[in-house]
Amino acid sequence: PVLLQILRDQLEQFLYPVHRLDRPTAGIVLMAKSSQVASKLGEMFMSQQVHKHYQALVRGHMPWECKVDRPLLHPKYFEERFSGEHPLQAAITHFRCLRHYEVPWPASGFETSRFSLLEIRPEYGRWHQIRRHLNCLGHPIIGDHRHGDHRWNQMFYRRTGIYRMLLTAMRLDFRHPTTQEPVSILVGRGQAFDQAIELLAPSND
C-alpha cells in the first residue's frame, strides 16, 4: 500500500497493481494505468504468458540445472494440514546455477561455507513458491527468515552485515496487452545483494 500511494502521488494518477511480491523480496512490481489493462495483464500472469526471472543466493552448491515439480498447499489450509486431505496447487520452478562460491567461514561443523548464485524461473507463482521449493531441496535462500536456515542467516549477517533476503525479481518478459509489442523489464539485484556477491567473490578473484 505504501509503494502504491507513493507512485500515485509521483505520477498524479490512479494505478492498479497487477501482481505481488513477498514482502522481503526485492525487484519488479508491475502496475497498470487502467483497470482494463490491469485485468488483461492479470489474465496473462494466470495463463503463464508473463515470464518471470529471479536471482537468489542460496546455501550450498546447487546443481547447474534442475527443475522442481512439487505441488504446494495453499496457506489457507495450513492450520488444517494434518486433519485431512486438502487440494494441492501445481507448482514448477526451473533453476540454473550461475556460480558456486566457497569461503573460509566455519559453519555447521564445516571449515568453509558454500553458496550458489541462481537464476530462477517459476511457473504458476504460488505463495512463497521459490522459497518453499528451495527449502525442500535443502538449499534455502540466504536471509529467508521464514523458510530458511536460522543459523546460516545469523552467520551470514555476522560476516557481512547483510540481513535482507537475497532474492530479487529481476526481469519480466511479455507482450503488451494492447499493442502486442514484446516488452522486457529489467532491474539490478540491489545494493545489498551486489555487496554480498562482492564479499563472496572479490573483483580481483
PyMOL CGO cylinders between C-alpha atoms (Angstrom):
from pymol import cmd
from pymol.cgo import CYLINDER

trace = [
    CYLINDER, 0.00, 0.00, 0.00, 2.83, 2.46, 0.74, 0.3, 1, 1, 1, 1, 1, 1,
    CYLINDER, 2.83, 2.46, 0.74, 4.54, 1.84, -2.63, 0.3, 1, 1, 1, 1, 1, 1,
    CYLINDER, 4.54, 1.84, -2.63, 1.22, 2.22, -4.46, 0.3, 1, 1, 1, 1, 1, 1,
    CYLINDER, 1.22, 2.22, -4.46, 0.46, 5.53, -2.76, 0.3, 1, 1, 1, 1, 1, 1,
    CYLINDER, 0.46, 5.53, -2.76, 3.97, 6.90, -3.38, 0.3, 1, 1, 1, 1, 1, 1,
    CYLINDER, 3.97, 6.90, -3.38, 3.71, 6.13, -7.12, 0.3, 1, 1, 1, 1, 1, 1,
    CYLINDER, 3.71, 6.13, -7.12, 0.19, 7.58, -7.34, 0.3, 1, 1, 1, 1, 1, 1,
    CYLINDER, 0.19, 7.58, -7.34, 1.46, 10.80, -5.77, 0.3, 1, 1, 1, 1, 1, 1,
    CYLINDER, 1.46, 10.80, -5.77, 4.51, 10.95, -8.07, 0.3, 1, 1, 1, 1, 1, 1,
    CYLINDER, 4.51, 10.95, -8.07, 2.51, 10.34, -11.26, 0.3, 1, 1, 1, 1, 1, 1,
    CYLINDER, 2.51, 10.34, -11.26, -0.61, 12.17, -10.07, 0.3, 1, 1, 1, 1, 1, 1,
    CYLINDER, -0.61, 12.17, -10.07, -2.88, 9.43, -11.35, 0.3, 1, 1, 1, 1, 1, 1,
    CYLINDER, -2.88, 9.43, -11.35, -4.59, 6.28, -10.15, 0.3, 1, 1, 1, 1, 1, 1,
    CYLINDER, -4.59, 6.28, -10.15, -2.67, 2.99, -10.55, 0.3, 1, 1, 1, 1, 1, 1,
    CYLINDER, -2.67, 2.99, -10.55, -3.71, -0.65, -10.48, 0.3, 1, 1, 1, 1, 1, 1,
    CYLINDER, -3.71, -0.65, -10.48, -1.34, -3.30, -9.04, 0.3, 1, 1, 1, 1, 1, 1,
    CYLINDER, -1.34, -3.30, -9.04, -1.04, -6.31, -11.34, 0.3, 1, 1, 1, 1, 1, 1,
    CYLINDER, -1.04, -6.31, -11.34, 0.94, -8.77, -9.22, 0.3, 1, 1, 1, 1, 1, 1,
    CYLINDER, 0.94, -8.77, -9.22, 2.59, -9.01, -5.81, 0.3, 1, 1, 1, 1, 1, 1,
    CYLINDER, 2.59, -9.01, -5.81, 5.98, -9.83, -4.39, 0.3, 1, 1, 1, 1, 1, 1,
    CYLINDER, 5.98, -9.83, -4.39, 6.61, -11.35, -0.96, 0.3, 1, 1, 1, 1, 1, 1,
    CYLINDER, 6.61, -11.35, -0.96, 7.38, -8.53, 1.45, 0.3, 1, 1, 1, 1, 1, 1,
    CYLINDER, 7.38, -8.53, 1.45, 11.12, -9.38, 1.81, 0.3, 1, 1, 1, 1, 1, 1,
    CYLINDER, 11.12, -9.38, 1.81, 11.61, -9.95, -1.95, 0.3, 1, 1, 1, 1, 1, 1,
    CYLINDER, 11.61, -9.95, -1.95, 13.17, -7.11, -3.94, 0.3, 1, 1, 1, 1, 1, 1,
    CYLINDER, 13.17, -7.11, -3.94, 12.65, -6.27, -7.58, 0.3, 1, 1, 1, 1, 1, 1,
    CYLINDER, 12.65, -6.27, -7.58, 10.00, -5.51, -10.17, 0.3, 1, 1, 1, 1, 1, 1,
    CYLINDER, 10.00, -5.51, -10.17, 6.41, -4.73, -9.23, 0.3, 1, 1, 1, 1, 1, 1,
    CYLINDER, 6.41, -4.73, -9.23, 4.15, -4.23, -12.26, 0.3, 1, 1, 1, 1, 1, 1,
    CYLINDER, 4.15, -4.23, -12.26, 1.28, -1.74, -12.21, 0.3, 1, 1, 1, 1, 1, 1,
    CYLINDER, 1.28, -1.74, -12.21, -1.18, -0.56, -14.85, 0.3, 1, 1, 1, 1, 1, 1,
    CYLINDER, -1.18, -0.56, -14.85, -2.73, 2.83, -15.55, 0.3, 1, 1, 1, 1, 1, 1,
    CYLINDER, -2.73, 2.83, -15.55, -6.20, 1.43, -16.27, 0.3, 1, 1, 1, 1, 1, 1,
    CYLINDER, -6.20, 1.43, -16.27, -8.34, -1.32, -14.81, 0.3, 1, 1, 1, 1, 1, 1,
    CYLINDER, -8.34, -1.32, -14.81, -8.81, -2.83, -18.28, 0.3, 1, 1, 1, 1, 1, 1,
    CYLINDER, -8.81, -2.83, -18.28, -5.07, -3.26, -18.85, 0.3, 1, 1, 1, 1, 1, 1,
    CYLINDER, -5.07, -3.26, -18.85, -4.60, -4.49, -15.28, 0.3, 1, 1, 1, 1, 1, 1,
    CYLINDER, -4.60, -4.49, -15.28, -7.26, -7.15, -15.87, 0.3, 1, 1, 1, 1, 1, 1,
    CYLINDER, -7.26, -7.15, -15.87, -5.62, -8.29, -19.13, 0.3, 1, 1, 1, 1, 1, 1,
    CYLINDER, -5.62, -8.29, -19.13, -2.18, -8.44, -17.50, 0.3, 1, 1, 1, 1, 1, 1,
    CYLINDER, -2.18, -8.44, -17.50, -3.62, -10.39, -14.58, 0.3, 1, 1, 1, 1, 1, 1,
    CYLINDER, -3.62, -10.39, -14.58, -5.02, -12.95, -17.02, 0.3, 1, 1, 1, 1, 1, 1,
    CYLINDER, -5.02, -12.95, -17.02, -1.62, -13.13, -18.73, 0.3, 1, 1, 1, 1, 1, 1,
    CYLINDER, -1.62, -13.13, -18.73, 0.07, -13.87, -15.40, 0.3, 1, 1, 1, 1, 1, 1,
    CYLINDER, 0.07, -13.87, -15.40, -2.50, -16.59, -14.67, 0.3, 1, 1, 1, 1, 1, 1,
    CYLINDER, -2.50, -16.59, -14.67, -2.04, -18.21, -18.09, 0.3, 1, 1, 1, 1, 1, 1,
    CYLINDER, -2.04, -18.21, -18.09, 1.79, -18.02, -17.83, 0.3, 1, 1, 1, 1, 1, 1,
    CYLINDER, 1.79, -18.02, -17.83, 2.17, -15.57, -20.70, 0.3, 1, 1, 1, 1, 1, 1,
    CYLINDER, 2.17, -15.57, -20.70, 4.39, -13.42, -18.47, 0.3, 1, 1, 1, 1, 1, 1,
    CYLINDER, 4.39, -13.42, -18.47, 7.83, -14.95, -17.97, 0.3, 1, 1, 1, 1, 1, 1,
    CYLINDER, 7.83, -14.95, -17.97, 9.40, -14.12, -14.59, 0.3, 1, 1, 1, 1, 1, 1,
    CYLINDER, 9.40, -14.12, -14.59, 13.11, -14.34, -13.86, 0.3, 1, 1, 1, 1, 1, 1,
    CYLINDER, 13.11, -14.34, -13.86, 14.65, -14.07, -10.40, 0.3, 1, 1, 1, 1, 1, 1,
    CYLINDER, 14.65, -14.07, -10.40, 18.12, -14.33, -8.90, 0.3, 1, 1, 1, 1, 1, 1,
    CYLINDER, 18.12, -14.33, -8.90, 18.86, -15.71, -5.44, 0.3, 1, 1, 1, 1, 1, 1,
    CYLINDER, 18.86, -15.71, -5.44, 21.82, -16.58, -3.27, 0.3, 1, 1, 1, 1, 1, 1,
    CYLINDER, 21.82, -16.58, -3.27, 21.35, -19.91, -1.53, 0.3, 1, 1, 1, 1, 1, 1,
    CYLINDER, 21.35, -19.91, -1.53, 23.16, -22.16, 0.91, 0.3, 1, 1, 1, 1, 1, 1,
    CYLINDER, 23.16, -22.16, 0.91, 25.33, -24.92, -0.55, 0.3, 1, 1, 1, 1, 1, 1,
    CYLINDER, 25.33, -24.92, -0.55, 26.34, -25.89, -4.08, 0.3, 1, 1, 1, 1, 1, 1,
    CYLINDER, 26.34, -25.89, -4.08, 23.29, -26.41, -6.29, 0.3, 1, 1, 1, 1, 1, 1,
    CYLINDER, 23.29, -26.41, -6.29, 23.32, -28.48, -9.49, 0.3, 1, 1, 1, 1, 1, 1,
    CYLINDER, 23.32, -28.48, -9.49, 23.95, -26.41, -12.60, 0.3, 1, 1, 1, 1, 1, 1,
    CYLINDER, 23.95, -26.41, -12.60, 20.47, -27.14, -13.91, 0.3, 1, 1, 1, 1, 1, 1,
    CYLINDER, 20.47, -27.14, -13.91, 17.40, -28.56, -12.17, 0.3, 1, 1, 1, 1, 1, 1,
    CYLINDER, 17.40, -28.56, -12.17, 13.63, -28.40, -12.12, 0.3, 1, 1, 1, 1, 1, 1,
    CYLINDER, 13.63, -28.40, -12.12, 11.33, -28.85, -9.14, 0.3, 1, 1, 1, 1, 1, 1,
    CYLINDER, 11.33, -28.85, -9.14, 7.81, -30.09, -9.88, 0.3, 1, 1, 1, 1, 1, 1,
    CYLINDER, 7.81, -30.09, -9.88, 6.28, -30.16, -6.42, 0.3, 1, 1, 1, 1, 1, 1,
    CYLINDER, 6.28, -30.16, -6.42, 2.65, -29.17, -5.75, 0.3, 1, 1, 1, 1, 1, 1,
    CYLINDER, 2.65, -29.17, -5.75, 2.17, -26.82, -2.81, 0.3, 1, 1, 1, 1, 1, 1,
    CYLINDER, 2.17, -26.82, -2.81, -0.54, -26.44, -0.20, 0.3, 1, 1, 1, 1, 1, 1,
    CYLINDER, -0.54, -26.44, -0.20, -2.39, -23.12, -0.22, 0.3, 1, 1, 1, 1, 1, 1,
    CYLINDER, -2.39, -23.12, -0.22, -1.73, -21.17, 3.01, 0.3, 1, 1, 1, 1, 1, 1,
    CYLINDER, -1.73, -21.17, 3.01, -5.44, -21.07, 3.89, 0.3, 1, 1, 1, 1, 1, 1,
    CYLINDER, -5.44, -21.07, 3.89, -5.19, -24.83, 4.62, 0.3, 1, 1, 1, 1, 1, 1,
    CYLINDER, -5.19, -24.83, 4.62, -2.04, -24.64, 6.77, 0.3, 1, 1, 1, 1, 1, 1,
    CYLINDER, -2.04, -24.64, 6.77, -3.83, -24.92, 10.12, 0.3, 1, 1, 1, 1, 1, 1,
    CYLINDER, -3.83, -24.92, 10.12, -5.79, -27.96, 8.88, 0.3, 1, 1, 1, 1, 1, 1,
    CYLINDER, -5.79, -27.96, 8.88, -2.97, -29.72, 7.00, 0.3, 1, 1, 1, 1, 1, 1,
    CYLINDER, -2.97, -29.72, 7.00, -2.78, -32.64, 9.47, 0.3, 1, 1, 1, 1, 1, 1,
    CYLINDER, -2.78, -32.64, 9.47, -6.54, -33.12, 9.77, 0.3, 1, 1, 1, 1, 1, 1,
    CYLINDER, -6.54, -33.12, 9.77, -7.37, -34.47, 6.33, 0.3, 1, 1, 1, 1, 1, 1,
    CYLINDER, -7.37, -34.47, 6.33, -6.85, -34.21, 2.58, 0.3, 1, 1, 1, 1, 1, 1,
    CYLINDER, -6.85, -34.21, 2.58, -6.57, -30.75, 1.04, 0.3, 1, 1, 1, 1, 1, 1,
    CYLINDER, -6.57, -30.75, 1.04, -6.08, -29.79, -2.61, 0.3, 1, 1, 1, 1, 1, 1,
    CYLINDER, -6.08, -29.79, -2.61, -2.52, -29.06, -3.69, 0.3, 1, 1, 1, 1, 1, 1,
    CYLINDER, -2.52, -29.06, -3.69, -1.65, -26.42, -6.28, 0.3, 1, 1, 1, 1, 1, 1,
    CYLINDER, -1.65, -26.42, -6.28, 0.62, -27.30, -9.20, 0.3, 1, 1, 1, 1, 1, 1,
    CYLINDER, 0.62, -27.30, -9.20, 3.99, -25.55, -8.87, 0.3, 1, 1, 1, 1, 1, 1,
    CYLINDER, 3.99, -25.55, -8.87, 7.05, -25.87, -11.12, 0.3, 1, 1, 1, 1, 1, 1,
    CYLINDER, 7.05, -25.87, -11.12, 10.30, -23.95, -10.70, 0.3, 1, 1, 1, 1, 1, 1,
    CYLINDER, 10.30, -23.95, -10.70, 13.32, -24.00, -13.03, 0.3, 1, 1, 1, 1, 1, 1,
    CYLINDER, 13.32, -24.00, -13.03, 16.76, -23.35, -11.54, 0.3, 1, 1, 1, 1, 1, 1,
    CYLINDER, 16.76, -23.35, -11.54, 20.03, -22.55, -13.30, 0.3, 1, 1, 1, 1, 1, 1,
    CYLINDER, 20.03, -22.55, -13.30, 23.19, -22.12, -11.26, 0.3, 1, 1, 1, 1, 1, 1,
    CYLINDER, 23.19, -22.12, -11.26, 25.30, -19.16, -12.38, 0.3, 1, 1, 1, 1, 1, 1,
    CYLINDER, 25.30, -19.16, -12.38, 28.21, -19.63, -9.99, 0.3, 1, 1, 1, 1, 1, 1,
    CYLINDER, 28.21, -19.63, -9.99, 29.39, -21.59, -6.96, 0.3, 1, 1, 1, 1, 1, 1,
    CYLINDER, 29.39, -21.59, -6.96, 31.21, -19.91, -4.07, 0.3, 1, 1, 1, 1, 1, 1,
    CYLINDER, 31.21, -19.91, -4.07, 33.24, -21.30, -1.17, 0.3, 1, 1, 1, 1, 1, 1,
    CYLINDER, 33.24, -21.30, -1.17, 34.62, -19.05, 1.56, 0.3, 1, 1, 1, 1, 1, 1,
    CYLINDER, 34.62, -19.05, 1.56, 36.62, -19.80, 4.76, 0.3, 1, 1, 1, 1, 1, 1,
    CYLINDER, 36.62, -19.80, 4.76, 33.70, -19.20, 7.11, 0.3, 1, 1, 1, 1, 1, 1,
    CYLINDER, 33.70, -19.20, 7.11, 33.18, -22.13, 9.52, 0.3, 1, 1, 1, 1, 1, 1,
    CYLINDER, 33.18, -22.13, 9.52, 29.53, -23.22, 9.67, 0.3, 1, 1, 1, 1, 1, 1,
    CYLINDER, 29.53, -23.22, 9.67, 27.52, -26.32, 10.63, 0.3, 1, 1, 1, 1, 1, 1,
    CYLINDER, 27.52, -26.32, 10.63, 30.66, -28.25, 11.60, 0.3, 1, 1, 1, 1, 1, 1,
    CYLINDER, 30.66, -28.25, 11.60, 32.50, -27.50, 8.34, 0.3, 1, 1, 1, 1, 1, 1,
    CYLINDER, 32.50, -27.50, 8.34, 35.59, -25.33, 7.93, 0.3, 1, 1, 1, 1, 1, 1,
    CYLINDER, 35.59, -25.33, 7.93, 34.14, -23.48, 4.92, 0.3, 1, 1, 1, 1, 1, 1,
    CYLINDER, 34.14, -23.48, 4.92, 30.76, -22.19, 3.74, 0.3, 1, 1, 1, 1, 1, 1,
    CYLINDER, 30.76, -22.19, 3.74, 29.37, -22.86, 0.28, 0.3, 1, 1, 1, 1, 1, 1,
    CYLINDER, 29.37, -22.86, 0.28, 26.88, -20.77, -1.65, 0.3, 1, 1, 1, 1, 1, 1,
    CYLINDER, 26.88, -20.77, -1.65, 25.27, -20.72, -5.10, 0.3, 1, 1, 1, 1, 1, 1,
    CYLINDER, 25.27, -20.72, -5.10, 24.04, -17.82, -7.22, 0.3, 1, 1, 1, 1, 1, 1,
    CYLINDER, 24.04, -17.82, -7.22, 20.90, -18.92, -9.06, 0.3, 1, 1, 1, 1, 1, 1,
    CYLINDER, 20.90, -18.92, -9.06, 18.77, -17.74, -11.94, 0.3, 1, 1, 1, 1, 1, 1,
    CYLINDER, 18.77, -17.74, -11.94, 15.20, -18.86, -11.31, 0.3, 1, 1, 1, 1, 1, 1,
    CYLINDER, 15.20, -18.86, -11.31, 12.10, -19.10, -13.49, 0.3, 1, 1, 1, 1, 1, 1,
    CYLINDER, 12.10, -19.10, -13.49, 8.91, -20.06, -11.65, 0.3, 1, 1, 1, 1, 1, 1,
    CYLINDER, 8.91, -20.06, -11.65, 5.74, -21.32, -13.29, 0.3, 1, 1, 1, 1, 1, 1,
    CYLINDER, 5.74, -21.32, -13.29, 2.34, -20.54, -11.72, 0.3, 1, 1, 1, 1, 1, 1,
    CYLINDER, 2.34, -20.54, -11.72, 3.67, -18.21, -8.97, 0.3, 1, 1, 1, 1, 1, 1,
    CYLINDER, 3.67, -18.21, -8.97, 2.23, -19.89, -5.88, 0.3, 1, 1, 1, 1, 1, 1,
    CYLINDER, 2.23, -19.89, -5.88, 2.59, -18.44, -2.39, 0.3, 1, 1, 1, 1, 1, 1,
    CYLINDER, 2.59, -18.44, -2.39, 6.33, -18.37, -1.47, 0.3, 1, 1, 1, 1, 1, 1,
    CYLINDER, 6.33, -18.37, -1.47, 6.88, -20.89, -4.28, 0.3, 1, 1, 1, 1, 1, 1,
    CYLINDER, 6.88, -20.89, -4.28, 10.59, -20.23, -4.90, 0.3, 1, 1, 1, 1, 1, 1,
    CYLINDER, 10.59, -20.23, -4.90, 11.37, -20.07, -1.19, 0.3, 1, 1, 1, 1, 1, 1,
    CYLINDER, 11.37, -20.07, -1.19, 9.47, -23.27, -0.37, 0.3, 1, 1, 1, 1, 1, 1,
    CYLINDER, 9.47, -23.27, -0.37, 10.94, -25.23, -3.29, 0.3, 1, 1, 1, 1, 1, 1,
    CYLINDER, 10.94, -25.23, -3.29, 14.49, -24.25, -2.36, 0.3, 1, 1, 1, 1, 1, 1,
    CYLINDER, 14.49, -24.25, -2.36, 13.87, -25.20, 1.25, 0.3, 1, 1, 1, 1, 1, 1,
    CYLINDER, 13.87, -25.20, 1.25, 12.64, -28.61, 0.08, 0.3, 1, 1, 1, 1, 1, 1,
    CYLINDER, 12.64, -28.61, 0.08, 15.88, -29.03, -1.89, 0.3, 1, 1, 1, 1, 1, 1,
    CYLINDER, 15.88, -29.03, -1.89, 17.94, -28.25, 1.21, 0.3, 1, 1, 1, 1, 1, 1,
    CYLINDER, 17.94, -28.25, 1.21, 19.28, -25.04, -0.36, 0.3, 1, 1, 1, 1, 1, 1,
    CYLINDER, 19.28, -25.04, -0.36, 17.35, -22.25, 1.39, 0.3, 1, 1, 1, 1, 1, 1,
    CYLINDER, 17.35, -22.25, 1.39, 17.75, -18.62, 0.37, 0.3, 1, 1, 1, 1, 1, 1,
    CYLINDER, 17.75, -18.62, 0.37, 20.18, -16.59, 2.46, 0.3, 1, 1, 1, 1, 1, 1,
    CYLINDER, 20.18, -16.59, 2.46, 18.23, -14.17, 4.64, 0.3, 1, 1, 1, 1, 1, 1,
    CYLINDER, 18.23, -14.17, 4.64, 14.93, -16.06, 4.35, 0.3, 1, 1, 1, 1, 1, 1,
    CYLINDER, 14.93, -16.06, 4.35, 13.73, -15.87, 7.93, 0.3, 1, 1, 1, 1, 1, 1,
    CYLINDER, 13.73, -15.87, 7.93, 10.59, -17.93, 7.36, 0.3, 1, 1, 1, 1, 1, 1,
    CYLINDER, 10.59, -17.93, 7.36, 11.66, -20.84, 5.16, 0.3, 1, 1, 1, 1, 1, 1,
    CYLINDER, 11.66, -20.84, 5.16, 15.43, -20.59, 5.55, 0.3, 1, 1, 1, 1, 1, 1,
    CYLINDER, 15.43, -20.59, 5.55, 18.16, -21.76, 7.93, 0.3, 1, 1, 1, 1, 1, 1,
    CYLINDER, 18.16, -21.76, 7.93, 18.29, -19.52, 11.02, 0.3, 1, 1, 1, 1, 1, 1,
    CYLINDER, 18.29, -19.52, 11.02, 21.88, -20.46, 11.91, 0.3, 1, 1, 1, 1, 1, 1,
    CYLINDER, 21.88, -20.46, 11.91, 23.17, -19.71, 8.41, 0.3, 1, 1, 1, 1, 1, 1,
    CYLINDER, 23.17, -19.71, 8.41, 21.24, -16.45, 8.27, 0.3, 1, 1, 1, 1, 1, 1,
    CYLINDER, 21.24, -16.45, 8.27, 22.82, -15.36, 11.55, 0.3, 1, 1, 1, 1, 1, 1,
    CYLINDER, 22.82, -15.36, 11.55, 26.29, -16.46, 10.44, 0.3, 1, 1, 1, 1, 1, 1,
    CYLINDER, 26.29, -16.46, 10.44, 25.92, -14.57, 7.16, 0.3, 1, 1, 1, 1, 1, 1,
    CYLINDER, 25.92, -14.57, 7.16, 24.76, -11.46, 8.99, 0.3, 1, 1, 1, 1, 1, 1,
    CYLINDER, 24.76, -11.46, 8.99, 27.73, -11.59, 11.37, 0.3, 1, 1, 1, 1, 1, 1,
    CYLINDER, 27.73, -11.59, 11.37, 30.14, -11.98, 8.45, 0.3, 1, 1, 1, 1, 1, 1,
    CYLINDER, 30.14, -11.98, 8.45, 28.61, -9.42, 6.08, 0.3, 1, 1, 1, 1, 1, 1,
    CYLINDER, 28.61, -9.42, 6.08, 26.21, -7.16, 7.98, 0.3, 1, 1, 1, 1, 1, 1,
    CYLINDER, 26.21, -7.16, 7.98, 23.52, -8.13, 5.42, 0.3, 1, 1, 1, 1, 1, 1,
    CYLINDER, 23.52, -8.13, 5.42, 20.18, -9.14, 6.91, 0.3, 1, 1, 1, 1, 1, 1,
    CYLINDER, 20.18, -9.14, 6.91, 17.72, -8.90, 4.00, 0.3, 1, 1, 1, 1, 1, 1,
    CYLINDER, 17.72, -8.90, 4.00, 16.60, -11.90, 1.98, 0.3, 1, 1, 1, 1, 1, 1,
    CYLINDER, 16.60, -11.90, 1.98, 18.76, -12.26, -1.13, 0.3, 1, 1, 1, 1, 1, 1,
    CYLINDER, 18.76, -12.26, -1.13, 16.02, -12.87, -3.68, 0.3, 1, 1, 1, 1, 1, 1,
    CYLINDER, 16.02, -12.87, -3.68, 15.27, -10.34, -6.43, 0.3, 1, 1, 1, 1, 1, 1,
    CYLINDER, 15.27, -10.34, -6.43, 12.66, -10.32, -9.20, 0.3, 1, 1, 1, 1, 1, 1,
    CYLINDER, 12.66, -10.32, -9.20, 14.97, -9.08, -11.96, 0.3, 1, 1, 1, 1, 1, 1,
    CYLINDER, 14.97, -9.08, -11.96, 13.13, -9.49, -15.25, 0.3, 1, 1, 1, 1, 1, 1,
    CYLINDER, 13.13, -9.49, -15.25, 9.65, -9.72, -16.77, 0.3, 1, 1, 1, 1, 1, 1,
    CYLINDER, 9.65, -9.72, -16.77, 9.06, -10.67, -20.42, 0.3, 1, 1, 1, 1, 1, 1,
    CYLINDER, 9.06, -10.67, -20.42, 5.62, -10.38, -22.02, 0.3, 1, 1, 1, 1, 1, 1,
    CYLINDER, 5.62, -10.38, -22.02, 3.69, -8.90, -24.92, 0.3, 1, 1, 1, 1, 1, 1,
    CYLINDER, 3.69, -8.90, -24.92, 1.98, -5.59, -24.31, 0.3, 1, 1, 1, 1, 1, 1,
    CYLINDER, 1.98, -5.59, -24.31, -1.72, -6.39, -23.74, 0.3, 1, 1, 1, 1, 1, 1,
    CYLINDER, -1.72, -6.39, -23.74, -2.96, -3.77, -26.26, 0.3, 1, 1, 1, 1, 1, 1,
    CYLINDER, -2.96, -3.77, -26.26, -0.16, -3.31, -28.83, 0.3, 1, 1, 1, 1, 1, 1,
    CYLINDER, -0.16, -3.31, -28.83, 1.22, -6.89, -28.68, 0.3, 1, 1, 1, 1, 1, 1,
    CYLINDER, 1.22, -6.89, -28.68, 4.74, -5.46, -28.81, 0.3, 1, 1, 1, 1, 1, 1,
    CYLINDER, 4.74, -5.46, -28.81, 7.34, -7.50, -26.88, 0.3, 1, 1, 1, 1, 1, 1,
    CYLINDER, 7.34, -7.50, -26.88, 8.21, -5.94, -23.53, 0.3, 1, 1, 1, 1, 1, 1,
    CYLINDER, 8.21, -5.94, -23.53, 11.19, -6.74, -21.30, 0.3, 1, 1, 1, 1, 1, 1,
    CYLINDER, 11.19, -6.74, -21.30, 11.59, -5.03, -17.94, 0.3, 1, 1, 1, 1, 1, 1,
    CYLINDER, 11.59, -5.03, -17.94, 14.92, -5.45, -16.15, 0.3, 1, 1, 1, 1, 1, 1,
    CYLINDER, 14.92, -5.45, -16.15, 16.37, -4.24, -12.85, 0.3, 1, 1, 1, 1, 1, 1,
    CYLINDER, 16.37, -4.24, -12.85, 19.56, -4.88, -10.90, 0.3, 1, 1, 1, 1, 1, 1,
    CYLINDER, 19.56, -4.88, -10.90, 19.89, -7.23, -7.94, 0.3, 1, 1, 1, 1, 1, 1,
    CYLINDER, 19.89, -7.23, -7.94, 20.02, -4.38, -5.43, 0.3, 1, 1, 1, 1, 1, 1,
    CYLINDER, 20.02, -4.38, -5.43, 22.80, -2.88, -3.34, 0.3, 1, 1, 1, 1, 1, 1,
    CYLINDER, 22.80, -2.88, -3.34, 22.82, -5.45, -0.52, 0.3, 1, 1, 1, 1, 1, 1,
    CYLINDER, 22.82, -5.45, -0.52, 22.72, -8.37, -2.96, 0.3, 1, 1, 1, 1, 1, 1,
    CYLINDER, 22.72, -8.37, -2.96, 25.58, -6.94, -5.03, 0.3, 1, 1, 1, 1, 1, 1,
    CYLINDER, 25.58, -6.94, -5.03, 27.55, -6.32, -1.84, 0.3, 1, 1, 1, 1, 1, 1,
    CYLINDER, 27.55, -6.32, -1.84, 27.08, -9.96, -0.82, 0.3, 1, 1, 1, 1, 1, 1,
    CYLINDER, 27.08, -9.96, -0.82, 28.38, -11.19, -4.19, 0.3, 1, 1, 1, 1, 1, 1,
    CYLINDER, 28.38, -11.19, -4.19, 31.40, -8.90, -3.94, 0.3, 1, 1, 1, 1, 1, 1,
    CYLINDER, 31.40, -8.90, -3.94, 32.22, -10.28, -0.48, 0.3, 1, 1, 1, 1, 1, 1,
    CYLINDER, 32.22, -10.28, -0.48, 31.99, -13.86, -1.73, 0.3, 1, 1, 1, 1, 1, 1,
    CYLINDER, 31.99, -13.86, -1.73, 33.97, -13.18, -4.93, 0.3, 1, 1, 1, 1, 1, 1,
    CYLINDER, 33.97, -13.18, -4.93, 36.16, -10.06, -4.73, 0.3, 1, 1, 1, 1, 1, 1,
    CYLINDER, 36.16, -10.06, -4.73, 36.74, -8.24, -8.00, 0.3, 1, 1, 1, 1, 1, 1,
    CYLINDER, 36.74, -8.24, -8.00, 40.33, -9.50, -8.20, 0.3, 1, 1, 1, 1, 1, 1,
    CYLINDER, 40.33, -9.50, -8.20, 39.16, -13.14, -7.94, 0.3, 1, 1, 1, 1, 1, 1,
]
cmd.load_cgo(trace, "trace")
